Amino acid sequence: MRNRFASPIVFAVLAVSTTMAQSAPGWTPPDAATKEQALGIFKQIIEINSTDSVGSVTAVSKAMQQRFLDAGFPASDIFLGGPNDRKENLVVRYRGTGAHDPILFIGHEDVVEARREDWTTDPFQFIEKDGYWYGRGTQDMKDCDAIMVTTFLRLHQEGFKPDRDLILALTADEEGGESNGVDWLLKNHPELMKAAFAFNPDGGGVDLQNGKAISADVDASEKLYADYQLIVTNPGGHSSLPVPDNAIYHIADALERLQHSQFPFELNATTRAYFEKLETLEPAQTAADIRAMLATPPDAGAIARLSVSPEWNSVMHTTCVATRLLAGHANNALPAMAQANVNCRILPGHSREEVRQDLIRVFDDAKITVRYVDNGGGIHSGAPDSKGPPPVALQPEVMKPLEKLVAVYWPGTPVVPDMATGASDSIFTNAAGIPTYNWSAIELEVSDVRAHGKDERLPETSYWKGVQFWYDYVRMLTAGSGQ
C-alpha cells in the first residue's frame, strides 16, 4: 500500500519543526560495509519483477532466503512456502533469549504493475540519478523489505542476542491477487507468526515539506478496503431511437447521488488522539474548528469546514468513490448493460455488508444491483459481515523508544498517531490478535509521493536514515529494557 498522502499537518505553523531533516546532528549514517550490503539487497529485489501479472514473489523470497542461509541462519529457522510456485512467502526467525514474546515484522514483496512506456526509466532496473534511486517498489515497499533484511543480517553478524525472538515475514499479494501471504500464513502456519506485537513498514513515516520534517506518523488503525460492482441492464436498442431508460444514465444518476452523499461523522481512539495533537499545531481558526469538532456534541459546522480537506474528510468518514466504468457494445446502439466499480474505505467497527446496504439506500434505484467484489475479482450478492478491528493501543514499550529515536533523527518533530485512510496487511495481523504498528522510518516530501505511480523513486538520504533507524530501534526494543 504505502499510503503516504500529504498530511494536513503541513499546513500547521512550521515553527514546531525548523530543523532541516537532512542535517539532524544526532544520527550517524551506516558504515561502509553496511551500506554496501543494504544497497546490494535493495538493488537485487527491485530488479526482480514481482507483479501479479508476470512477476514472481517466489523469486524475491528465494533470493532473500539464500542471503540468510549464507549469513549462517539455520535452515530450520527459515520457512519458504505458499499456495503456488509464484507466491511463496519467506519467514525467518532470529532466535533470542526468550525472555519476552516475539516481535513480528511484515513486508510485502509484490509491487503494482508498471509499463516501460509510461516511465522515463526502466521500472525494473535499479537506477541512481540526482540523489534518488528509481524503480518500481522503491517507495512501496521494497525499500523497507531491504532495510529489514539488512537489519536482521547486521545484528546477526554482530552476534547480538535479543531478549526475544524476531520474526520477519516477506509476503505475497498485498497489492492484489488471490494469494495474500499474510492471510495465508496466519491460516496455514499460525505458529510461525505468533508474536506480542508487529511492525508493518507499509505505512507511517516522516512527512517533509521543503526538507523540513513536519510530522512522524504512526498508523495505529486503518480503514477496511472494499469494492462493489454496480450493474444495470435493459433491452438496449438502436441509437436513432433514444429512450429515457438508458443504462448509462441510470449508472450516472446513481454515481451523482453518491458524489453528493456523506457517510456519518465518527472518531475512534486513534483519530481522536490525532486531532487532539493537530489542535496544538494548527492556526487559530482551524484549531478552534478542531476543538468544536472534538466537543460533545460535535459541532456540525466545524465538521463541514474540516471535511473540505480530503485527508481529514477521509479520517472522519467512511468514503466511497467511483473508480471504473463499463458500458455499451457499439457506437450506434443503446447500451444493454452499464456497470461501475465503487471503491470504499470503511471506518473500523463497520462491515463491508453494512456499507453495501448503505450504498443501496444511497442509490435508491431498484434497477441497480450492488454486489461485492472480493480481492480475487469474484462477484458476490452479499459481502462479509466481519468488521474492521478497533485501533491498536499505543503501548509504551513501542512508543517510548520510538519517540526517543525520532527526537534524535528528526529533532522537534511531533510523533502523531493516526489512521491510515487506505488498507494494508495489518488488517490480517490485527484481526489475528497481533497489535500492529505501521511505521516505516522513511522520510518523503509530501509533494513527491510516487508509490503506484510513474518514475517511483526514493531519496538516497531517506534510505540510509531508514537503515540506521531500524538498527537502532530494534536494539532498543530488544536489548533488555525496551525503553
Secondary structure, 3 states (H helix, E strand, C coil): CCCCCCCHHHHCCHHHCCCEHHHCCCCCCCCHHHHHHHHHHHHHHHCCCCCCCCCCHHHHHHHHHHHHHHCCCCHHHEEEECCCCCCCEEEEEECCCCCEEEEEEEEECCCCCCCHHHCCCCCCCCEEECCEEECCCCCCCHHHHHHHHHHHHHHHHCCCCCCEEEEEEEECCCCCCCCCHHHHHHHHCHHHHCCCEEEECCCCEEEEECCEEEEEEEEEEECEEEEEEEEEECCCEECCCCCCCCHHHHHHHHHHHHHCCCCCCCCCHHHHHHHHHHHCCCCHHHHHHHHHHHCCCCCHHHHHHHCCCHHHHHHHCCEEEEEEEEECCCCCEECCEEEEEEEEEECCCCEHHHHHHHHHHHHCCCCCEEEEECCCCCEECCCCCCECCCCCCCCHHHHHHHHHHHHHHCCCCCEEEEEECCCCCHHHHHHCCCCEEECCCCEEECCCCCCCCCCCEEEHHHHHHHHHHHHHHHHHHHCCCCC
